Amino acid sequence: MAAGLSEQDRVFDLAAGLFAVLATPMRLRILSAVCEQEKSVSQLLLEIDTTQPNLSQHLAVLFKTGVLAKRKEGTQVIYRVQSQKAVALCRSVCTQIAIEMDEPEAVPAGQALSPRSPVLA
């Protein structure tokens, strides 16, 4: 972070960093999978359709940024939510978008979170 940033600029930089961490569907799937209870990498692989190296890469980012915590149990690495605030933010946004998808006409355009024309990834 550059020296001399205003307090507001620092807040925006930190918020943008968090949004960047949460901006991948895979990381949102991981958070959803561990938000109610901790899980091992092998348990996560049973729930999430991805490869072990890809999952591990995303878990490392979530751990490094403090969103997830981990512990070792024998040869297993167990992940759990560290930042309940990040989970609450994701849950709030995803719930609102799901509502908008189910009933697009019920949400005025100026109040919608999701784009009217979904962006294809």
Residue pairs with C-beta under 8 A, 6 or more apart in sequence:
1 10
1 13
5 13
17 65
18 65
18 86
21 27
21 61
21 62
21 65
21 67
22 28
22 31
22 67
22 86
22 89
22 90
24 58
25 121
26 48
26 50
26 54
26 55
26 58
27 58
27 61
27 62
28 90
28 94
29 48
30 44
30 48
30 55
30 58
30 59
30 62
30 68
30 79
31 62
31 67
31 68
31 81
31 86
31 87
31 90
32 90
32 94
33 39
33 44
33 47
33 48
34 44
34 68
34 79
34 80
34 81
35 81
35 87
35 91
37 80
38 78
38 79
38 80
39 47
39 78
39 79
40 73
40 76
40 77
40 78
40 79
41 52
41 55
41 56
41 59
41 76
41 77
41 79
42 76
44 55
44 59
44 79
45 52
45 55
48 55
59 68
59 70
59 79
62 68
62 79
63 69
63 70
63 79
66 82
66 83
67 81
67 82
67 83
67 86
68 79
68 80
68 81
68 82
68 83
69 79
69 80
69 81
69 82
70 77
70 78
70 79
70 80
71 77
71 78
71 80
72 78
81 87
93 113
96 113
96 114
97 113
97 114
99 106
99 107
100 107
100 112
100 113
100 114
101 114
104 112
104 116
109 116
